[in-house]
């Protein structure tokens, strides 16, 4: 992204998670045989430069997922997304039978993992931090599960989930973060973050809690069945962009996750 001006000061917005987004959005094509055309070696070679950028930038400061205008940190989510780019490239290379490239990208992903775990883990508070060298919370830490960086039964994820609930949950809703940005302290919750919480609750064995929270979110939809970007956690009033794709994708993902499989009806 280009520079953003706040008052008389210009800030360059850079988001390193974009490298992960590019690779993740293409990774399925190397494995899904339902597709008209399975991705091949040329597709893989086209993605490798993206992996190179992810390797170069994963531990460098950026504006983060939330496009912060006046702050720059090494964000754990951005670093994990860069790791995911290299991890999925290794998987794709394996599917293509490219053993040397698989080893190359697996080595990079493994080295990135070590760096992220060392820089983001806070032993004194027994949880992951949203930034390298910091001690802050961000709902994007819940996405470490979806990215497969941490497993549901990993004690580090469990303690991070507990910390995110304690620090960011407001009733039935999740804030993105609870610290000041260039607009001040946040007063509204971000709906997609609540759906991330629902996913985390489900995968960590708290299925009843996940379903209860999902039903609460469904009750917040408009008569058209849509959701906004934000919500007032006290009044339930919808705020921000409407309709918001992120919120609706979160709702769909959770509906699929919490639904019984078709095999249950046979």
C-alpha positions as CSV (number, residue, x, y, z in Angstrom):
1,X,0.0,0.0,0.0
2,X,1.1,3.6,-0.5
3,X,1.7,6.3,2.0
4,X,-1.1,7.4,4.3
5,X,-1.2,11.0,5.6
6,X,-2.2,11.7,9.2
7,X,-2.1,15.4,9.9
8,X,1.1,16.6,8.4
9,X,2.9,13.3,8.7
10,X,3.0,10.6,6.0
11,X,3.3,7.0,6.9
12,X,4.1,4.2,4.5
13,X,1.7,1.3,5.0
14,X,3.4,-2.1,4.4
15,X,1.7,-5.4,5.0
16,X,3.9,-8.4,4.9
17,X,1.0,-10.8,5.4
18,X,0.1,-10.3,1.7
19,X,2.8,-12.8,0.7
20,X,1.1,-15.5,2.7
21,X,-2.3,-14.5,1.2
22,X,-1.0,-15.0,-2.3
23,X,0.5,-18.5,-1.7
24,X,-2.4,-19.7,0.5
25,X,-5.0,-18.6,-2.1
26,X,-3.1,-20.8,-4.7
27,X,-2.0,-23.7,-2.6
28,X,-5.2,-25.7,-3.1
29,X,-4.7,-25.9,-6.8
30,X,-1.7,-28.2,-6.3
31,X,-3.8,-30.8,-4.5
32,X,-7.5,-30.5,-5.4
33,X,-8.2,-33.0,-8.2
34,X,-11.8,-31.6,-8.6
35,X,-10.3,-28.6,-10.4
36,X,-10.4,-28.4,-14.2
37,X,-6.6,-27.9,-14.2
38,X,-4.3,-28.9,-11.4
39,X,-1.4,-26.5,-10.8
40,X,1.9,-27.6,-12.2
41,X,5.6,-26.8,-12.2
42,X,5.2,-23.5,-14.0
43,X,2.6,-22.3,-11.5
44,X,5.0,-23.3,-8.7
45,X,7.9,-21.4,-10.2
46,X,5.6,-18.3,-10.5
47,X,5.0,-18.5,-6.8
48,X,8.6,-19.0,-5.6
49,X,9.5,-15.3,-5.9
50,X,6.6,-14.6,-3.5
51,X,8.2,-17.1,-1.1
52,X,11.5,-15.3,-1.5
53,X,9.9,-12.0,-0.4
54,X,8.2,-13.7,2.5
55,X,11.6,-15.0,3.6
56,X,13.2,-11.6,3.3
57,X,10.4,-9.7,5.1
58,X,9.0,-12.1,7.8
59,X,10.9,-10.5,10.7
60,X,10.8,-6.9,9.4
61,X,8.4,-4.2,10.7
62,X,5.1,-3.6,8.9
63,X,1.7,-2.0,9.5
64,X,0.2,-5.3,10.4
65,X,-3.1,-6.9,9.5
66,X,-5.1,-3.8,10.7
67,X,-3.2,-1.4,8.6
68,X,-2.0,0.8,11.5
69,X,-1.2,4.3,10.3
70,X,1.2,5.5,12.9
71,X,2.9,2.4,14.3
72,X,5.3,-0.1,12.8
73,X,6.3,-3.4,14.5
74,X,7.2,-6.9,13.6
75,X,3.7,-8.4,13.9
76,X,3.5,-12.1,14.8
77,X,0.5,-12.5,12.5
78,X,2.4,-11.1,9.5
79,X,5.5,-13.2,10.4
80,X,3.3,-16.4,10.6
81,X,1.7,-15.6,7.3
82,X,5.1,-15.3,5.7
83,X,6.0,-18.7,7.3
84,X,2.8,-20.1,5.8
85,X,3.9,-19.0,2.4
86,X,7.1,-21.0,2.7
87,X,5.4,-23.9,4.4
88,X,2.8,-24.3,1.6
89,X,5.5,-24.0,-1.0
90,X,7.2,-26.9,0.5
91,X,4.0,-28.9,0.5
92,X,3.3,-27.9,-3.2
93,X,6.9,-29.0,-4.2
94,X,6.3,-32.3,-2.5
95,X,3.0,-32.8,-4.4
96,X,4.9,-32.1,-7.7
97,X,7.7,-34.5,-6.8
98,X,10.3,-31.7,-6.6
99,X,12.3,-33.1,-3.8
100,X,15.1,-30.5,-3.8
101,X,12.6,-27.5,-3.8
102,X,10.6,-29.2,-1.1
103,X,13.8,-29.5,1.1
104,X,14.7,-25.9,0.3
105,X,11.3,-24.4,1.3
106,X,10.9,-26.7,4.3
107,X,14.3,-25.6,5.6
108,X,13.3,-21.9,5.3
109,X,9.9,-22.5,6.9
110,X,11.6,-24.4,9.8
111,X,14.1,-21.6,10.4
112,X,11.3,-19.0,10.3
113,X,9.3,-21.0,12.8
114,X,12.2,-21.0,15.3
115,X,12.6,-17.3,14.9
116,X,8.9,-16.6,15.4
117,X,8.6,-18.9,18.4
118,X,11.6,-17.3,20.1
119,X,10.6,-13.7,19.4
120,X,6.8,-13.9,20.0
121,X,6.6,-16.3,23.0
122,X,6.4,-14.6,26.4
123,X,7.3,-17.1,29.1
124,X,6.6,-14.6,31.9
125,X,2.9,-14.4,30.8
126,X,2.8,-17.9,29.2
127,X,1.4,-16.8,25.9
128,X,2.3,-15.5,22.4
129,X,2.6,-11.7,21.9
130,X,1.1,-9.9,19.0
131,X,4.5,-8.3,18.2
132,X,8.1,-9.4,18.4
133,X,9.7,-8.1,21.6
134,X,6.3,-6.8,22.9
135,X,3.8,-8.0,25.3
136,X,0.6,-7.1,23.6
137,X,-2.6,-8.9,22.6
138,X,-4.3,-9.0,19.2
139,X,-7.2,-11.2,18.1
140,X,-5.1,-12.2,15.1
141,X,-3.1,-14.5,17.4
142,X,-6.2,-16.8,17.2
143,X,-5.3,-17.3,13.5
144,X,-2.2,-19.1,14.4
145,X,-4.5,-22.1,14.7
146,X,-6.1,-21.7,11.2
147,X,-2.6,-21.2,9.7
148,X,-1.5,-24.5,11.3
149,X,1.4,-22.7,13.0
150,X,0.1,-24.0,16.3
151,X,-2.1,-27.0,16.9
152,X,-5.3,-27.0,19.0
153,X,-3.7,-29.2,21.7
154,X,-0.5,-27.1,21.9
155,X,-0.3,-25.6,25.4
156,X,1.0,-22.4,24.0
157,X,-2.1,-21.9,21.9
158,X,-4.4,-22.8,24.8
159,X,-2.8,-20.2,27.0
160,X,-2.8,-17.7,24.3
161,X,-6.5,-18.3,23.7
162,X,-7.2,-17.8,27.4
163,X,-5.2,-14.6,27.4
164,X,-7.1,-13.3,24.3
165,X,-10.5,-14.1,25.9
166,X,-9.5,-12.4,29.2
167,X,-8.0,-9.3,27.5
168,X,-10.1,-8.8,24.4
169,X,-13.5,-10.4,24.9
170,X,-16.3,-8.1,25.8
171,X,-19.4,-10.2,26.5
172,X,-20.1,-12.1,23.3
173,X,-17.8,-10.0,21.1
174,X,-14.0,-9.7,20.5
175,X,-12.0,-6.6,20.0
176,X,-9.2,-6.6,17.5
177,X,-6.9,-5.1,20.2
178,X,-7.5,-3.1,23.4
179,X,-4.6,-0.5,23.0
180,X,-4.7,3.0,21.5
181,X,-4.3,3.5,17.8
182,X,-4.4,6.8,15.9
183,X,-8.2,7.0,16.6
184,X,-7.8,6.4,20.3
185,X,-9.0,3.4,22.3
186,X,-11.3,1.1,20.4
187,X,-14.9,1.1,21.5
188,X,-16.4,-1.4,19.0
189,X,-15.7,-5.1,18.5
190,X,-14.7,-6.5,15.1
191,X,-17.1,-9.2,14.0
192,X,-14.7,-11.5,12.2
193,X,-12.6,-11.7,15.3
194,X,-15.6,-13.2,17.2
195,X,-15.8,-15.8,14.5
196,X,-12.1,-16.6,14.9
197,X,-12.9,-17.1,18.6
198,X,-15.7,-19.5,17.7
199,X,-13.4,-21.5,15.6
200,X,-10.8,-21.7,18.3
201,X,-13.3,-22.7,20.9
202,X,-14.6,-25.5,18.7
203,X,-11.1,-26.9,17.9
204,X,-10.0,-26.8,21.6
205,X,-13.0,-28.9,22.7
206,X,-15.4,-26.1,23.8
207,X,-18.0,-26.9,21.3
208,X,-21.0,-26.0,23.4
209,X,-19.4,-22.5,24.0
210,X,-18.7,-22.2,20.3
211,X,-22.3,-23.0,19.3
212,X,-23.8,-20.6,21.9
213,X,-21.6,-17.8,20.7
214,X,-22.4,-18.6,17.0
215,X,-26.1,-18.4,17.8
216,X,-25.6,-15.1,19.4
217,X,-23.8,-13.8,16.3
218,X,-26.6,-15.0,14.1
219,X,-29.1,-13.1,16.2
220,X,-27.1,-9.9,15.4
221,X,-27.7,-10.2,11.6
222,X,-30.1,-7.7,9.9
223,X,-33.4,-8.9,8.4
224,X,-31.4,-9.4,5.2
225,X,-29.1,-11.9,7.0
226,X,-26.1,-9.6,6.8
227,X,-23.5,-8.3,9.2
228,X,-21.5,-5.1,9.4
229,X,-17.8,-4.8,10.1
230,X,-18.1,-3.8,13.8
231,X,-20.5,-4.0,16.6
232,X,-21.1,-2.2,19.9
233,X,-20.5,-4.9,22.5
234,X,-22.9,-3.2,24.9
235,X,-25.9,-2.3,22.8
236,X,-25.4,-4.7,19.9
237,X,-25.7,-1.9,17.4
238,X,-23.9,-2.6,14.1
239,X,-21.1,-0.2,13.1
240,X,-18.7,0.3,10.3
241,X,-18.8,-1.0,6.7
242,X,-22.1,-2.7,5.8
243,X,-22.3,-5.4,4.5
244,X,-18.8,-6.6,5.4
245,X,-17.4,-9.6,3.5
246,X,-15.0,-10.6,6.3
247,X,-17.8,-10.9,8.8
248,X,-19.9,-12.9,6.3
249,X,-17.1,-15.2,5.5
250,X,-16.5,-15.8,9.2
251,X,-20.1,-16.7,9.6
252,X,-20.1,-19.1,6.7
253,X,-16.9,-20.8,7.9
254,X,-18.3,-21.3,11.4
255,X,-21.6,-22.6,10.0
256,X,-19.7,-25.2,8.0
257,X,-17.5,-26.0,11.0
258,X,-20.3,-26.5,13.4
259,X,-22.7,-28.4,11.1
260,X,-23.1,-32.1,11.2
261,X,-21.4,-34.0,8.3
262,X,-23.6,-35.4,5.6
263,X,-22.5,-38.9,6.7
264,X,-24.5,-38.3,9.9
265,X,-27.7,-38.4,7.9
266,X,-27.1,-41.6,6.0
